[in-house]
Amino acid sequence: MWNHLKELYSRLTAHPTQYTTFTTEFDVEIDATQLDDVIGVGDKSERAQAVKGYKEESAPWKAAAGDAMSEVLEAGTGIETTKPDDVVICLLLDHSGSMRGTIETYACAVAEITADCWSQIGVRFEILGFTTSSWQGGASRKAWLAKYRPLYPGRLCDLLHVVYRTADSSQKGAPQSIHNMLRGDLLKENVDGEAILWAAERLRARPESQKILVVVSDGAPVDDSTLASNYPSILENHIRKVITELETGDEIEIAAIGLGYDVDRYYKHSIKVMKPEDLSETLPKFICNLISPPT
């Protein structure tokens, strides 16, 4: 009896060290223009008001950022020696629930300012977003419950990966679909580690020799369903492992922009945007310098 109890205790307290997923069956990758098919139509009037309010609020930010960007480019940062056709960049946007409000307006402004800059320089770039398609684990958790809740199932939610712009697009700047990130019904949970891996794989498939990944985030990875059914640091450990492997490799350069949050606890190369002035005083030089040839 005692041996049986010790074995049961061991099973309950031990946990796997490898990151796993319970199922990927319900994960979705979708073009931003098709988001209604996944999360529903929602309140179109409310969405229109949100976009209108954002445009009015962000107009002076973007104007100031545009002026600052011109100054950076005129001053020269090494970009003039870069071969634009040999550079590809991915802007990966966190769409977690904590982004609601001011932070999501900063995120959208960062995306538009950055896209304008990279278009002006002439490099290829794509814009991606990541969240989950539902709260509380969605269909993945229901499938786990149906199998009598096996211990330590790994990631236990339905990922939603959004493509706003591909690197092959000829469109200048960010597409209109970027305003979808202002939708409250889009912002849910965030599994950063897998999103970074997804973005990195897309970059690896590209022919350009310089590949850069820029993550825009307001905090740590969080998915309540996953955290409630596994050891508490499962998502934290995974994002750290993924970032470390990219930072120590020589194929993809990774950097980050923290929104209202200092992301240097995860990324060696990062800045933070805490107020509108940072969009013109800090952001332009940062995103231009990313493209300078490595020294």
For each residue, the residues with C-beta under 8 A, 3 or more apart:
1: 4 5
2: 5 6
3: 6 7
4: 1 7 8
5: 1 2 8 9
6: 2 3 9 10
7: 3 4 10 11
8: 4 5 11 12
9: 5 6 12 13
10: 6 7 13 14
11: 7 8 14 151
12: 8 9 151
13: 9 10
14: 10 11
15: 152 230 231
16: 20 152 154
17:
18:
19: 154 155 193 234 237 238 241
20: 16 152 153 154 155
21: 24 154 155 194
22: 140 143 144 153 154 155 156
23: 26 140 143 144
24: 21 27 159
25: 139 140 143
26: 23 133 138 139 140 143 158
27: 24 158 159 160 161
28: 38 133 158 159 160 161
29: 161 162 163 198
30: 34 35 37 38 160 161 162 163
31: 34 162 163 177
32: 35 129 162 163 164 175 177 178 180
33: 177
34: 30 31 37 38
35: 30 32 38 39 162 180 183 186
36: 39 40 41 42
37: 30 34
38: 28 30 34 35 133 160
39: 35 36 42 133 160 183 185 186
40: 36 185
41: 36 44
42: 36 39 46 47 183 185
43: 46 47
44: 41 47 48
45: 48 49
46: 42 43 49 50
47: 42 43 44 50 51 182 183
48: 44 45 51 52
49: 45 46 52 53
50: 46 47 53 54 182 183 184
51: 47 48 54 55 179 182
52: 48 49 55 56
53: 49 50 56 57
54: 50 51 57 58 105 108 179 182
55: 51 52 58 59
56: 52 53 59
57: 53 54 61 105
58: 54 55 61 62 105 108 109 112
59: 55 56 62 63
60: 63 64 276
61: 57 58 64 65 109 113 276 279 280
62: 58 59 65 66 109 112 113 116 279
63: 59 60 66 67
64: 60 61 67 68 277 279 280
65: 61 62 68 69 109 113 279 280 283 284
66: 62 63 69 70 113 116
67: 63 64 70 71 280
68: 64 65 71 72 280 281 284 285
69: 65 66 72 73 113 116 117 120 284 288
70: 66 67 73 74
71: 67 68 74 75 284
72: 68 69 75 77 284 285 288
73: 69 70 76 77 79 120 121 288
74: 70 71
75: 71 72
76: 73 79 80
77: 72 73 285 288 289 292
78: 81 82 289 292 293
79: 73 76 82 121 288 291 292
80: 76
81: 78 292 293
82: 78 79 86 87 121 123 210 291 292 293
83: 86 87
84: 87 121 122 123 124
85: 122 124 208
86: 82 83 208 209 210
87: 82 83 84 123 124 208 210 212 291
88: 123 124 125 126 167 203 206 208 210 211 212
89: 118 123 124 125 126 211 212 213 214 290 291
90: 125 126 127 128 167 199 202 203 212 213 214
91: 111 114 115 125 126 127 128 214 216
92: 128 129 130 195 196 199 213 214 215 216
93: 107 111 127 128 129 130 164 181 216
94: 99 107 129 130 131 190 192 195 215 216 217 218 219 259
95: 99 129 130 131 162 181 186 187 188 190
96: 99 131 187 188 189 190 217 218 219 222
97: 100 187 188 189
98: 103 218 219 222
99: 94 95 96 103 104 107 181 187 218 259
100: 97 103 104 184 187
101: 104 105
102: 105 106 260
103: 98 99 100 106 107 218 259 260
104: 99 100 101 107 108 181 182 187
105: 54 57 58 101 102 108 109 182
106: 102 103 109 110 259 260 273 276 279
107: 93 94 99 103 104 110 111 181 216 218 259
108: 54 58 104 105 111 112 178 179 181 182
109: 58 61 62 65 105 106 112 113 279
110: 106 107 113 114 216 257 259 273 279 283
111: 91 93 107 108 114 115 127 164 174 178 181 216
112: 58 62 108 109 115 116 173 174 178
113: 61 62 65 66 69 109 110 116 117 279 283 284 287
114: 91 110 111 117 118 214 283 287
115: 91 111 112 118 119 125 127 165 173 174 178
116: 62 66 69 112 113 119 120 172 173 174
117: 69 113 114 120 121 284 287 288
118: 89 114 115 121 123 125 287 291
119: 115 116 122 125 172 173
120: 69 73 116 117
121: 73 79 82 84 117 118 288 291
122: 84 85 119
123: 82 84 87 88 89 118 291
124: 84 85 87 88 89 167 168 206 208
125: 88 89 90 91 115 118 119 165 167
126: 88 89 90 91 163 164 165 166 167 169 202
127: 90 91 93 111 115 163 164 165 174 175 178
128: 90 91 92 93 161 162 163 164 195 198 199 202
129: 32 92 93 94 95 161 162 164 181
130: 92 93 94 95 159 160 161 162 190 191 192 194 195 198
131: 94 95 96 160 162 186 187 188 189 190
132: 135 138 157 158 159 160 188 189 190 191 223
133: 26 28 38 39 138 158 159 160 188
134: 137 138 139 157 158 188
135: 132 138 188 189 224
136: 141 224 225
137: 134 140 141 142 144 156 157 158 223 224 225 226
138: 26 132 133 134 135 141 142 157 158 225
139: 25 26 134 142 143 158
140: 22 23 25 26 137 143 144 155 156 157 158 225
141: 136 137 138 144 145 156 157 225
142: 137 138 139 145 146
143: 22 23 25 26 139 140 146 147
144: 22 23 137 140 141 147 149 150 153 156 229
145: 141 142 148 149
146: 142 143
147: 143 144 150
148: 145
149: 144 145 153 229
150: 144 147 153
151: 11 12
152: 15 16 20 229 230 231
153: 20 22 144 149 150 156 229 230
154: 16 19 20 21 22 226 230 234
155: 19 20 21 22 140 191 194 223 226 234 235
156: 22 137 140 141 144 153 223 225 226 229 230
157: 132 134 137 138 140 141 189 191 223 225 226
158: 26 27 28 132 133 134 137 138 139 140
159: 24 27 28 130 132 133 191 194 195
160: 27 28 30 38 39 130 131 132 133 188
161: 27 28 29 30 128 129 130 195 198
162: 29 30 31 32 35 95 128 129 130 131 180 186
163: 29 30 31 32 126 127 128 166
164: 32 93 111 126 127 128 129 174 175 177 178 180
165: 115 125 126 127 169 171 174 175 178
166: 126 163 169
167: 88 90 124 125 126 202 206
168: 124
169: 126 165 166 175
170:
171: 165 175
172: 116 119
173: 112 115 116 119
174: 111 112 115 116 127 164 165 178
175: 32 127 164 165 169 171 178
176: 179
177: 31 32 33 164 180
178: 32 108 111 112 115 127 164 165 174 175 181
179: 51 54 108 176 182
180: 32 35 162 164 177 183 186
181: 93 95 99 104 107 108 111 129 178 186 187
182: 47 50 51 54 104 105 108 179
183: 35 39 42 47 50 180 186 187
184: 50 100 187
185: 39 40 42
186: 35 39 95 131 162 180 181 183
187: 95 96 97 99 100 104 131 181 183 184
188: 95 96 97 131 132 133 134 135 160
189: 96 97 131 132 135 157 222 223 224 225
190: 94 95 96 130 131 132 195 217 221 222 223
191: 130 132 155 157 159 194 195 221 223 226 235
192: 94 130 195 196 215 217 220 221 235 239
193: 19 196 197 221 235 238 239 241 242
194: 21 130 155 159 191 197 198 238
195: 92 94 128 130 159 161 190 191 192 198 199
196: 92 192 193 199 200 213 215 239 242 243 246 254
197: 193 194 200 201 242
198: 29 128 130 161 194 195 201 202
199: 90 92 128 195 196 202 203 213
200: 196 197 203 204 213 246 252
201: 197 198 204 205
202: 90 126 128 167 198 199 205 206
203: 88 90 199 200 206 211 212 213 252
204: 200 201 211 251 252
205: 201 202
206: 88 124 167 202 203 211
207:
208: 85 86 87 88 124 211
209: 86
210: 82 86 87 88 253 291 293 294
211: 88 89 203 204 206 208 251 252 253
212: 87 88 89 90 203 252 253 254 255 290 291
213: 89 90 92 196 199 200 203 246 252 253 254 255
214: 89 90 91 92 114 254 255 256 257 287 290
215: 92 94 192 196 254 255 256 257 263 267
216: 91 92 93 94 107 110 111 256 257 259
217: 94 96 190 192 256 257 258 259 261 263
218: 94 96 98 99 103 107 258 259 260 261
219: 94 96 98 222 261
220: 192 235 236 239
221: 190 191 192 193 235 236 238 239
222: 96 98 189 190 219 227 235
223: 132 137 155 156 157 189 190 191 226 227 235
224: 135 136 137 189 227 228
225: 136 137 138 140 141 156 157 189 228 229
226: 137 154 155 156 157 191 223 229 230 234 235
227: 222 223 224 230 232 234 235
228: 224 225
229: 144 149 152 153 156 225 226
230: 15 152 153 154 156 226 227 234
231: 15 152 234
232: 227
233: 236 237
234: 19 154 155 226 227 230 231 237 238
235: 155 191 192 193 220 221 222 223 226 227 238 239
236: 220 221 233 239 240
237: 19 233 234 240 241
238: 19 193 194 221 234 235 241 242
239: 192 193 196 220 221 235 236 242 243 266
240: 236 237 243 244 266
241: 19 193 237 238 244 245
242: 193 196 197 238 239 245 246
243: 196 239 240 246 247 254 266 267
244: 240 241 247 248
245: 241 242 248 249
246: 196 200 213 242 243 249 252 254
247: 243 244 254 267 268
248: 244 245
249: 245 246 252
250:
251: 204 211
252: 200 203 204 211 212 213 246 249
253: 210 211 212 213 269 290 294
254: 196 212 213 214 215 243 246 247 267 269
255: 212 213 214 215 267 269 270 286 290
256: 214 215 216 217 263 266 267 269 270
257: 110 214 215 216 217 263 270 271 272 273 283 286
258: 217 218 261 262 263 264 270 271 272 273
259: 94 99 103 106 107 110 216 217 218 272 273
260: 102 103 106 218 272 273 274
261: 217 218 219 258 272
262: 258 265 270 272
263: 215 217 256 257 258 266 267 270 272
264: 258 267 268 270
265: 262
266: 239 240 243 256 263 270
267: 215 243 247 254 255 256 263 264 270
268: 247 264
269: 253 254 255 256
270: 255 256 257 258 262 263 264 266 267
271: 257 258 278 282 283 286
272: 257 258 259 260 261 262 263 278 282
273: 106 110 257 258 259 260 278 279 282 283
274: 260 278
275: 278
276: 60 61 106 279
277: 64 280 281
278: 271 272 273 274 275 281 282 283
279: 61 62 64 65 106 109 110 113 273 276 282 283
280: 61 64 65 67 68 277 283 284
281: 68 277 278
282: 271 272 273 278 279 285 286
283: 65 110 113 114 257 271 273 278 279 280 286 287
284: 65 68 69 71 72 113 117 280 287 288
285: 68 72 77 282 288 289
286: 255 257 271 282 283 289 290
287: 113 114 117 118 214 283 284 290 291
288: 69 72 73 77 79 117 121 284 285 291 292
289: 77 78 285 286 292
290: 89 212 214 253 255 286 287
291: 79 82 87 89 118 121 123 210 212 287 288
292: 77 78 79 81 82 288 289
293: 78 81 82 210
294: 210 253
295:
